[in-house]
Amino acid sequence: MRPAALATVLLLAVASVGCTASTPGAGATAPTRATASPTSAPAATTRPTTAPGAPAGPTVEPPTTTTTAWGRIWDALPPSFPAFPGAEPGTASEGPASAVLSVAKEPAPIAAFYQKALREAGYDIEALAGPMEDGSTTIDAVGADPDCRVQVTMVPRGGLSIVTILFAAACPYR
């Protein structure tokens, strides 16, 4: 019975090839299209660039969080957070922070930048404290969700300012 089944499969395969070749109006490109279509379709369907229902563009993996006296914060800033031009990663900080930056400016222009940038990003400035006795300035801002808070502190150190940013973990990370 196996040889009969094999013969039937071979007969059907030969018949289908014969039908394709003898189809009226089939030009030289018809077999090429038929051959190309099955090989290109799986590549498009097996390699999606985003998950179904996900927004287009790169996804951002949220970092870990840390609980501080100020509240729970993200351990890094999202790519959408305003970046002061020329800021470099810094290391001097008093405790955990979402970011510590070193900026070759006094606190006043840095504070002006972050007030404007945070407003444009949809945050309300709740408080601006400074300059204090040590020359530092602190901005407290809140997003649409009252738990989404940001604190930016600028402390002068020689010709630099150390900028410490606390970005609440209740804020969307994108």
Rosetta blueprint (number, residue, H / E / L):
1 M L
2 R H
3 P H
4 A H
5 A H
6 L H
7 A H
8 T H
9 V H
10 L H
11 L H
12 L H
13 A H
14 V H
15 A H
16 S H
17 V H
18 G H
19 C H
20 T H
21 A H
22 S H
23 T L
24 P L
25 G L
26 A L
27 G L
28 A L
29 T H
30 A H
31 P H
32 T H
33 R H
34 A H
35 T H
36 A H
37 S H
38 P H
39 T H
40 S H
41 A H
42 P H
43 A H
44 A H
45 T H
46 T H
47 R L
48 P L
49 T L
50 T L
51 A L
52 P L
53 G L
54 A L
55 P L
56 A L
57 G L
58 P L
59 T L
60 V L
61 E L
62 P L
63 P L
64 T L
65 T E
66 T E
67 T E
68 T L
69 A L
70 W L
71 G L
72 R E
73 I E
74 W E
75 D L
76 A L
77 L L
78 P L
79 P L
80 S L
81 F L
82 P L
83 A L
84 F L
85 P L
86 G L
87 A L
88 E E
89 P E
90 G L
91 T L
92 A L
93 S L
94 E L
95 G L
96 P L
97 A L
98 S L
99 A E
100 V E
101 L E
102 S E
103 V E
104 A L
105 K L
106 E L
107 P H
108 A H
109 P H
110 I H
111 A H
112 A H
113 F H
114 Y H
115 Q H
116 K H
117 A H
118 L H
119 R H
120 E H
121 A L
122 G L
123 Y L
124 D E
125 I E
126 E E
127 A E
128 L E
129 A E
130 G L
131 P L
132 M L
133 E L
134 D L
135 G L
136 S L
137 T E
138 T E
139 I E
140 D E
141 A E
142 V E
143 G L
144 A L
145 D L
146 P L
147 D L
148 C L
149 R E
150 V E
151 Q E
152 V E
153 T E
154 M E
155 V E
156 P E
157 R E
158 G L
159 G L
160 L E
161 S E
162 I E
163 V E
164 T E
165 I E
166 L E
167 F E
168 A E
169 A L
170 A L
171 C L
172 P L
173 Y L
174 R L
